[in-house]
Amino acid sequence: MPLADALAVGPVVLDGGLSTELESRGHDVTSALWSARLLRDDPDAVRDAHAAFEAAGAQVATTASYQATAPGFAAAGYANAPGLIARSVQLAREGAPSSWVAGSVGPYGAYLADGSEYTGAYLSDVTVAQLREFHRPRLQVLAEAGVDVLACETLPGAAEVEALLAELEPLGVPAWISLTVVDGPDGVRTRRGEPLASVVAMCAGSVLAVGVNCTDPAAVAPAVAAGATVVYPNSGEGWDAAGRRWTGYTGAGWDVPGWVAAGARLVGGCCRVRPDDVARVAAAI
């Protein structure tokens, strides 16, 4: 069944944080490639992590391609970037054979590996045309590898959404757009300060879903009120990019039944959300 048909029936459970799950299993994901390093160095570990999420109740397996880009692999001295990106799809299929496979497409800031996907600062220096050129090869490889949906995620601003929408159009593959946001006195906004509702509107009719990820779970309810239908927040901890560590876990803010009742249809977790957490999401749904 196509994912779109399943969503017409009811909510679908996403998986959790693949990179941080691999880290919890003892793998080093501190390089600029994060979990993409393991596509070459330990593919079995990636497959096993996918299997753990599916066993916990996830219905979507998100590939280890968030930071898998040709320039990123080249900088790390890895050859055959297209082959490694395609391998991420194969490993998801093998590890989670009953799941839909979502091809992860991280933002330009993820390639920079400096935490700038959480500020969007690079969008002042990179044009929409440059962003399109950057994203095009990975999107094409993931589409050709047969993903069920393209997950364009952790986007900090509308300019990158614009670039991705333009590149998605000719591919003919379902996709979702997901932003990292903050909730404040002026409502839910992207990291660049645009109202989330305005980005949801610009995506209308072009993608399967629009929403938020890699954000505080407390921001999810107002994001759903602003039109988000795909939601997969972090555990509640914050990422210290300079210290490269997670801080401040409280466990607060998760209200899966409330999110679903308000309109969320793709629900899971991002960084530090492990299989046990996904099992609780599945049980709540």
N, C-alpha and C positions, 0 to 999 in steps of 0.2 A: 504494500500500500504506500503511495507517495506520502511524504510527511504532511503536505498540505491537506490531504484527505483526513489524516489522523487528527490534525488540529481542528478540523471541522467537527469532529466527534467530541473532543475533550482535550484537556491539557496533556502535555508530554514532558517527561522527566529528562532533563539534561544531566550530563556527568558533572564532575567537579574539577578541581585544579590539577591538571596533569603534571605540570612541572613540579609543583610543590608536593604532589604525591610521590613522584620519583625521588625527590629530595628526601622525603621522610623514609624512603626505602634504602637510603644510604648512597644515592648517586649524586655526583657533583654537578649542580646546574648553575654554578656561579659564573661561568664564562659568558661571553657576549651572545652565544648561541642558545643558552638555557637548555631546555630539553631537546632541542633540535640536534645537539651534539650526539645524542644517543641514537639517532637514526642511523648513523654510521658505526658508532662505537659499541652500542649495546642494544640492538633492536629488540631482543627478547624482553628487556626490561620495559620497553614501551608497550609491547604486546600484553605483557602481564598486567600492567597498570590499567589498560583498557578493559581487560577481563575482570578486574576487581570492581570497576565501576559498573559494568553490566550486571555482575552478580549481585550488586547492591540495589539494583532496580533502575539504573539509567537506561534510557531508551535511545539516547544519542551519544555517539562516541566522537569526541572532538580531536582532530588529528594533531600530532606534535609538530605542526608547521607554523606556529605563531611567529617564531623568529627564524624560520627557514627561508632565507632569501639568497639569491645568487651573489650579491655583494657581501652578505654576511658570511656565507660559506667560503667565498674567495679570500676574505680577510683572515679567516681562521685556517686557511690552507687546505680546505676540503674540496675535492674535485667532484664533478657530476652533480651539481645542485639540482637540476631537474629530476634526476633519478632518485635523489634523497627525498625530495618533496613528494614524488609519486609513492615512494616507500612508506611515507607517513599514512597514506590512504590504505595501502595494503595491510599495514600493521593494525590499523583500526578495524579493518574488516576481519582479520584473523582473530584478534583479541576479543572483539565484540560482534560476533556474527549475526546476532539478532537485532542489532541496533542500526538506526540510520547513521550514516557517517557525515559529519560536518567538517568541511575543510577549513581549518583555522587560518585566517588572514589577519595578522596583527598590523598595527599602524606603523608608519615610517619611524616613529619614535622608538618602537620596539627594536628595530634594526640598529638604531643608535645606541641602545643598551645603556642609556643614561637616566632612565626614569622619566623622560620627557613626554611619554604618552599620558602622564598624570598632570602635565601642565599645558601641553600643546604649544610650548614655546617655539618649536621648530616651524610651526605653520606661519610664522612671520617671515621666514627665510626661504620657504619652498613653495613653488607655484603649484596650482592645480595641475597644470600640464606635467610638471615634474613628478607629482604624486601619481598621476595616471601611468606614466612610464615606469615608475618604480613598482607599482602593484601589478601591472599587466602580466609579466611572465609567470608569477606564482599563481595568479588566478587561472591562467590558461592551463598550466600543468595540473592543478587540482581538478579543474573541470574535465580535462581529458582522462584523468585517472579514475573518474567515475564517482565523485562525491555525490551524495544525495542533496546536499545543501552547502552553500558557502557561508561561513560564519565570519563576517567582517567585524572584528571586535576590538574593544578597548580604544575606540576612536575618541580623540579629545576635542574635535571641533568640526564645524559644518563644512569647511573647505575640503577635508579629507573624505567626508561623506559624499560631497559633490563629485570628487574624482572617482570614487569607487562606484557610484551609481552609473557613471558614464562608461566605465569598463565592464560592469556587469551586464549591461543591456545586450551586447551582441553574443554573450556566452550561452544564453538560454538555460541557465541553471538556477534553481531557486536559491535565494540568499536571505540572510538576515543582516541587519545593521545594528550594532550595539555600541553604545557610547559609555565612557566613564564620566560620571557626573558628580556634582555636589548639590546638596539641598541647603538653601539659605533663605534669608528674608524675602528675596525676590523670586522664590520658587526654585525648581530644579533646573540647573543650567549645566551646559557642557563645561569642560575645563577651560575653554576659551571664552566662556561667558554668555553663549547664546542660549536662549530658552529651549529646553528640550522639546517643548511642544512645536516649536518652529521647525526643528529638524525632523520630527515625526511627520509633519505636514509635507516637507520637501521629499520624503520618501514614499508618500502615499501612492499606491498602485504600482510601485516599482519592485518591491521586495515582499518576501513572505511575512516578515515581522520586523519591528523596530523596538529597541529597548536599551537596557543598561546592563553592564557587567563590570567586574573589577572595581566595585564601589562599595560603600558602607551599606549594610543591609537596612539601616534606618532610612536610607534614601529611596528604597524600592517602592514603598507605598505611594509617596508623592509622584514618583516616576510613572507608576501605573495610572495614576489619576491624570497625568499629562499625556497619556496615550501609549505608554510602553506595554508591549505584550510579550517580549522575551526578557527575562530577568534572571541573572545569575551573579549575585554579589559575592564578595569575599567573605571570609569567616567573621569579619568585624575588626580584624587587626589592620594596622597601617603599615605600609612598606617604607622603610627608611632607605632611600636609594643610595645615600652616601655610605651608611653603615652596612648596607646590603643585608638587612634583617627585618623581621616582622615584630611589631610591638603593639601592646595595648589591647590584647584580646579581652572581650567582655562577654561574648556569647549572646549579646542582646540584639534585638531588632528583627529576628526571623519570625515571620508570620505567613507561612506558606498558604494556609487556608484563606487568610484575608487577601493575599495577593491574587489568588485564583478567583476568589469571589468578585474581585474588583476588575478582572479582565486579563490577568496574566495567563499565557497559554504555553509558553516554553519556560520551564522553571528548573533551575539547578544552582550550581555554585561555581565560583572561580577560585582564586588563590586561597590555599589552606582549607579548602572544603574537600574532605576525604570521603572514601566510600561509605563509612558509617554515617556521615552527614547526609549523603545522597540517599541512603536507605531511609532516613527520617523524612526527607523531602518526598520520596516515593510513597511512604506510608501516609503522609499528610494529604497527598493528592488522591 
